Amino acid sequence: MSFLYVAVGGFFGSILRFYISTKLDKRLIGTWIANITGALLLAFIVYAHETRILSEAFWLFLGVGFCGAYTTFSTFGNEVLQLLLQKQFVQAAWYILISILVSISIVSLILWSLRYQF
C-alpha cells in the first residue's frame, strides 16, 4: 500500500510541476519556484509527521510522493549544466547559490517558527 500512496502523490506533484513550467514558459524560474515552494511545503509536512500530526500514509503521499515529484533536483542539475555549457558562469553560480540559500532559509524559518527541536 505504501507504493500506492507514493505513486498517487507523485502523480499530482508531477502534474503541478508541469503546469507551473508551461504557465511560466521559463525554465529557470519555473524550476526555482517549484523547488522553493516544495521546500516550504515539505517543511510543514516534516514538522507534522515528526510531531505525529500527520499519519504515515499522508507522509508517504505528501512528503515522499507529492513533494518528491513536485520538486525538481534533476531539472535543476540539468539547467545548471546547460548554463555552464553556454559559459554563463555567473548566472549558474547565482542560480545555485540563491536556490540553496533560499530553500534552506525558508525551511529553517518555518521549523523555527513552529518551534521544532532539531
C-alpha positions in Angstrom: 0.0 0.0 0.0 2.9 2.4 0.7 3.9 2.3 -3.0 0.3 3.4 -3.9 0.5 6.4 -1.6 3.8 7.5 -3.1 2.6 6.9 -6.7 -0.6 8.9 -6.3 1.2 11.7 -4.6 3.9 11.7 -7.3 1.2 11.8 -9.9 -0.3 15.0 -8.5 3.1 16.5 -7.8 4.4 16.0 -11.3 1.2 17.4 -12.8 1.5 20.6 -10.8 5.2 20.9 -11.6 4.4 20.5 -15.3 1.6 23.1 -15.1 3.9 25.6 -13.5 6.6 25.2 -16.1 4.1 25.5 -19.0 2.3 28.5 -17.5 5.6 30.4 -16.9 7.2 29.3 -20.1 10.6 29.9 -18.5 12.7 27.1 -17.4 14.9 28.6 -14.7 12.1 30.5 -12.8 9.7 27.6 -13.1 12.2 25.2 -11.6 13.1 27.7 -8.9 9.5 28.3 -7.9 8.8 24.6 -7.7 11.9 23.9 -5.6 11.3 26.8 -3.2 7.6 26.2 -2.7 8.3 22.5 -2.5 10.8 23.2 0.3 8.3 25.4 2.1 5.6 22.7 1.9 8.0 20.0 2.9 9.0 21.9 6.0 5.4 21.9 7.2 4.9 18.2 6.2 8.1 17.1 8.0 7.0 19.0 11.1 3.5 17.5 11.0 4.9 14.0 10.5 7.6 14.3 13.2 5.1 15.6 15.8 2.6 12.9 14.9 0.0 15.2 13.4 0.4 13.6 10.0 0.0 9.8 9.6 2.5 7.6 7.9 0.1 7.3 4.9 -0.1 11.1 4.5 3.6 11.4 4.9 4.1 8.9 2.0 1.5 10.7 -0.1 2.5 14.3 0.5 6.2 14.2 1.7 7.6 11.4 -0.4 5.2 11.3 -3.4 3.9 14.8 -4.0 7.0 16.8 -2.9 9.4 14.3 -4.4 7.7 14.7 -7.8 7.0 18.4 -7.5 10.5 19.4 -6.6 13.0 19.0 -9.4 16.5 18.4 -8.4 17.3 16.6 -11.7 15.9 19.6 -13.7 17.9 21.9 -11.5 21.0 20.0 -12.2 20.4 19.9 -15.9 19.7 23.7 -16.0 22.9 24.4 -14.2 24.8 22.2 -16.6 23.2 24.0 -19.6 24.2 27.4 -18.2 27.8 26.1 -17.7 28.0 24.7 -21.2 26.8 28.1 -22.5 29.6 29.7 -20.5 27.1 31.6 -18.3 29.1 31.0 -15.2 27.8 34.0 -13.2 24.2 33.1 -13.8 24.9 29.5 -12.9 26.6 30.5 -9.7 23.8 32.8 -8.7 21.2 30.2 -9.6 22.9 27.6 -7.4 23.5 30.0 -4.5 20.1 31.5 -4.4 18.3 28.2 -4.9 20.1 26.6 -2.0 20.2 29.6 0.4 16.5 30.5 -0.1 15.4 26.8 0.3 17.4 26.3 3.5 16.4 29.6 4.9 12.7 29.0 4.3 12.8 25.5 5.8 14.7 26.8 8.8 12.4 29.7 9.3 9.3 27.5 9.1 10.7 24.9 11.5 11.9 27.6 13.9 8.6 29.4 13.8 6.9 26.1 14.6 9.4 25.7 17.5 10.6 22.4 16.1 13.5 21.0 18.1 16.3 19.7 15.9 
